Amino acid sequence: MSVWWLSFANDGGFLGGALVRGDTFPHAIAEAHRLGINPGGEVQGVELPGDDEPPDHEMNRLYSKAELESELGGAVRMDDAFE
């Protein structure tokens, strides 16, 4: 099963992001919903490359924009996070 980064947004902006497991993108979205961490809006996702999985404490939770900016040390952009 793959690990997916899901990013949620609506017309008002970024709603949060999450790391979840799923065989496919639709399965990852369903898992986020099942876990109660899908805040709604539109969703984009990317399958994480490789066999390395994030630590359990980083999985299955909704990250706020402030948390991600703090962790990544600046503005959050999908292409910057997965270089």
Secondary structure, DSSP 8 states (H G I E B T S, - for coil): -EEEEEEEEETTEEEEEEEEEESSHHHHHHHHHHHT---SSEEEEEE--SS----GGGSSSEE-HHHHHHHHTS---HHHHT-
